[in-house]
Amino acid sequence: MKLLDNLLKSSNIKKNDDVSSGFSYPESTHSNLSSNNDSKLSIQSLNAWFGNKLALKNINIDFKENYVTALIGPSGCGKTTLLRCINRMHEMTPNASAKGNIILDGLNIYDKSSDPVIIKRRMGMVFQKPNPFPTMSIFDNVASGLRLNGIKDKFLIKNIVQESLEGAGLWDEVKNDLDKPGMGLSGGQQQRLCIARALAMQPEILLMDEPTSALDPIASSKIEELVSDLKKNLTVIIVTHNMQQAARVSDYTAFMYLGELVEFGKTAQIFKNPVKELTERYISGKFG
């Protein structure tokens, strides 16, 4: 996959100067900022708004490389907004704004010198409901990002499509049907197709927003098994309302409530011996 990196670097990807950002840059912000040595991603003093409504309040959290972190909490607590800030989608929402630092490998992704196109390529996103491109075949769904980024080598694209489908645990099921519509797959297969589409761009972080909420238990279990495999090569951040799922798939868990990070720690500690009473009440189903 190093060849893909070289091709992307030499392609015609230019800094997107037209991207409007609702992010505020503190005067002291520099492109290189410190974070914990074992952290892939560090969020520092992050606040986010929708208009005048404060959606995230002073979030500070470090995500370790090659680990799975689950974000849990009741609906509306800011979990998805946090994901959207991480991959720079929040700024695309009308009247949305944010302030703080998000550090990826020591670089502030919201620094004015950072290219949002390159940043988004380093972070794959899987949404709540499967969203394969309806007019594209299985093959073209996975290859779409490569072609959009100027990759024209058909042999390279073919190899990356196969590698990505294998990484998403879907290759054996679709290898003879690559020219068929992606929408013809089952719901669980469609979601894995979307994961393969994200993997094709060789992201370093995979953001998953309730990826199994629309799936049956069997399809959900396949996604969970896949998450455990993906962390060998990726850092995974997953939003889930399913407490059992969070306990099964994650190494670390962050509990959020009303836009604040209430508690963060190893998943076993959060579920067995939470420090905050509010966390214990949510975990035990007393509210939420």
C-alpha positions in Angstrom: 0.0 0.0 0.0 3.1 2.3 0.1 2.6 2.7 -3.7 -0.8 4.2 -3.0 0.7 6.7 -0.7 3.3 7.7 -3.2 0.7 8.1 -6.0 -1.6 10.2 -3.8 1.3 12.5 -2.9 2.2 12.9 -6.5 -1.4 13.4 -7.7 -3.1 16.7 -8.2 -4.5 17.0 -4.7 -4.3 20.6 -3.8 -5.0 22.5 -0.6 -8.7 23.2 -0.5 -8.6 26.9 0.1 -12.3 27.2 -0.4 -13.3 25.1 2.6 -15.1 27.4 5.0 -14.1 26.6 8.6 -16.1 27.4 11.6 -13.1 26.5 13.7 -11.4 29.1 15.9 -7.6 29.1 16.1 -6.2 30.2 19.4 -3.3 32.7 19.0 -0.9 30.3 20.6 -1.8 27.4 18.2 1.0 26.0 16.1 0.9 23.2 13.6 3.1 21.0 15.9 1.7 20.5 19.4 2.5 18.0 22.1 0.4 14.9 23.0 1.0 11.8 25.0 3.7 9.7 23.3 1.4 6.6 22.9 -1.5 8.6 21.6 -2.5 8.6 18.0 -5.0 11.4 18.5 -5.3 14.0 21.2 -8.2 16.3 21.8 -7.4 19.4 23.9 -9.9 21.9 25.3 -12.4 21.3 22.6 -15.7 23.2 22.6 -18.3 23.0 19.8 -21.4 25.0 19.0 -24.5 24.8 16.8 -25.3 28.4 16.5 -25.4 29.6 20.1 -26.0 26.2 21.6 -22.9 24.7 23.2 -22.7 21.0 22.1 -19.3 20.0 23.4 -17.8 21.5 26.6 -14.1 21.5 27.2 -13.4 17.9 25.9 -9.9 16.5 26.7 -9.1 13.0 25.7 -6.3 10.9 24.2 -6.9 8.0 21.8 -4.2 5.4 21.8 -2.9 3.9 18.6 -4.1 0.5 17.6 -6.8 0.4 20.3 -10.6 0.6 20.1 -12.2 3.4 22.1 -16.0 3.4 22.6 -18.0 6.6 23.1 -21.1 5.9 25.1 -23.8 8.1 26.5 -27.5 9.0 26.0 -28.8 10.5 22.7 -27.8 14.1 22.3 -24.8 14.0 24.6 -22.3 15.0 21.9 -20.8 11.7 20.7 -21.5 12.1 17.0 -20.5 15.8 17.2 -17.2 14.8 18.6 -16.6 12.4 15.7 -17.6 15.1 13.2 -15.1 17.5 14.8 -12.4 14.9 14.5 -12.8 14.4 10.8 -13.6 18.1 10.0 -17.3 17.5 9.1 -18.6 19.7 11.9 -17.4 22.9 10.2 -19.5 22.0 7.1 -22.7 22.4 9.1 -24.3 25.8 8.7 -23.7 28.0 11.8 -21.6 25.3 13.4 -18.3 26.3 15.1 -15.7 25.0 17.4 -12.6 26.0 19.4 -9.7 24.0 20.6 -7.0 21.7 19.4 -7.2 18.2 17.8 -3.7 16.7 17.5 -3.0 13.9 15.0 0.6 12.6 15.3 1.7 15.9 16.8 0.0 18.0 14.1 -3.0 20.2 14.8 -5.5 19.2 12.1 -7.3 22.5 12.5 -4.2 24.6 12.0 -4.6 27.0 9.1 -1.7 25.2 7.3 -3.4 21.8 7.5 -5.0 20.5 4.3 -8.5 19.3 5.1 -8.5 17.0 2.0 -5.4 15.1 3.3 -6.7 15.1 6.9 -9.9 13.5 5.8 -8.0 10.8 3.8 -6.2 9.8 7.1 -9.6 9.2 8.8 -12.2 6.8 7.5 -15.8 7.3 8.5 -18.6 4.7 8.7 -22.1 6.0 9.3 -25.1 4.8 11.3 -26.9 3.4 8.2 -25.2 1.7 5.3 -24.8 4.2 2.5 -23.3 2.5 -0.6 -23.4 4.6 -3.7 -26.7 3.5 -5.3 -25.7 3.7 -9.0 -22.3 1.9 -8.5 -21.3 -1.7 -8.6 -19.6 -3.4 -5.6 -16.2 -2.8 -7.2 -16.8 0.8 -8.1 -18.1 1.6 -4.6 -14.7 0.6 -3.2 -12.7 2.1 -6.0 -14.5 5.5 -6.0 -12.2 7.2 -3.5 -9.1 6.1 -5.3 -10.4 7.4 -8.7 -11.6 10.6 -7.1 -8.0 11.2 -5.8 -6.5 10.8 -9.3 -5.5 7.1 -9.2 -5.7 5.7 -12.7 -3.6 2.5 -12.5 -6.2 -0.2 -13.1 -3.9 -3.0 -11.7 -3.3 -1.0 -8.5 -7.0 -0.2 -8.1 -7.9 -3.9 -8.6 -5.5 -5.0 -6.0 -6.6 -2.3 -3.5 -10.2 -3.2 -4.0 -9.6 -6.9 -3.2 -7.4 -6.0 -0.2 -10.0 -3.7 1.1 -12.9 -6.2 0.7 -10.7 -8.8 2.4 -10.0 -6.4 5.2 -13.8 -5.8 5.6 -14.4 -9.5 5.7 -16.5 -9.4 2.5 -14.3 -10.7 -0.3 -15.3 -14.3 -0.2 -18.9 -13.4 -0.3 -18.7 -11.0 -3.3 -15.6 -11.9 -5.3 -17.7 -13.4 -8.1 -20.2 -10.5 -8.1 -18.1 -7.4 -8.2 -19.9 -6.0 -11.2 -23.3 -6.2 -9.4 -24.9 -3.2 -7.7 -23.8 -2.6 -4.1 -27.4 -1.9 -3.2 -28.2 -5.5 -3.9 -26.3 -6.7 -0.9 -27.9 -7.4 2.5 -27.8 -4.7 5.1 -24.8 -6.2 6.9 -23.0 -6.7 3.7 -23.7 -3.1 2.7 -22.2 -1.9 5.9 -19.0 -4.0 5.4 -18.9 -2.6 1.8 -18.9 0.9 3.3 -16.1 -0.2 5.6 -14.1 -1.5 2.6 -14.7 1.8 0.8 -13.2 3.6 3.8 -10.3 1.1 4.1 -9.4 1.6 0.4 -8.0 5.1 1.2 -5.6 3.5 3.8 -6.8 5.6 6.8 -5.0 5.6 10.0 -8.1 6.2 12.1 -11.5 4.7 11.5 -14.5 6.6 13.0 -17.7 4.5 13.4 -21.0 6.1 14.3 -23.3 3.4 15.6 -22.4 1.1 12.7 -24.6 -1.8 13.8 -27.7 0.1 15.0 -29.6 -0.8 11.7 -28.4 -4.4 11.5 -29.7 -7.7 12.9 -27.7 -9.6 15.6 -25.9 -11.9 13.2 -24.7 -9.0 11.0 -23.8 -7.0 14.1 -21.6 -9.8 15.4 -19.7 -9.8 12.1 -19.0 -6.1 12.4 -17.9 -6.6 16.0 -15.5 -9.3 14.9 -14.2 -7.1 12.2 -13.5 -4.2 14.6 -11.3 -6.5 16.7 -9.3 -7.4 13.5 -9.1 -3.8 12.2 -7.3 -2.5 15.3 -4.2 -4.4 14.4 -3.6 -1.8 11.7 -5.9 1.1 12.7 -7.0 3.2 15.6 -10.8 2.8 16.0 -13.3 5.2 17.6 -16.8 3.8 17.8 -20.0 5.4 19.0 -22.5 3.0 20.4 -25.7 2.9 22.5 -25.2 -0.8 23.1 -23.5 -1.3 26.5 -22.8 -5.0 25.8 -21.2 -4.1 22.5 -19.0 -1.4 24.0 -17.8 -4.0 26.6 -17.1 -6.6 24.0 -15.3 -4.6 21.3 -13.5 -1.7 23.1 -10.3 -1.4 25.0 -11.2 2.1 26.4 -14.5 3.7 27.0 -15.5 7.3 27.3 -18.8 8.2 28.9 -20.3 11.5 27.8 -23.3 13.4 29.2 -24.8 16.7 28.1 -21.8 17.6 26.0 -19.2 16.8 28.7 -16.8 14.0 29.1 -17.8 12.5 32.4 -15.4 9.6 32.7 -12.7 7.9 30.6 -10.7 4.8 31.2 -10.1 1.2 30.4 -13.3 -0.5 29.5 -13.1 -3.1 32.2 -12.7 -0.4 34.8 -15.5 1.7 33.4 -18.0 -1.1 33.5 -16.9 -2.9 36.7 -15.7 -0.1 38.9 -16.6 3.4 37.6 -15.4 6.3 39.5 -18.3 8.6 38.9 -21.8 7.9 40.2 -23.3 9.2 37.0 -21.3 6.7 35.0 -22.5 3.8 37.3 -26.1 4.9 36.9 -25.9 5.0 33.1 -24.1 1.7 32.8 -26.6 0.0 35.1 -29.5 1.4 33.0 -31.0 3.7 35.6 -31.3 6.5 33.0 -30.5 7.1 29.3 
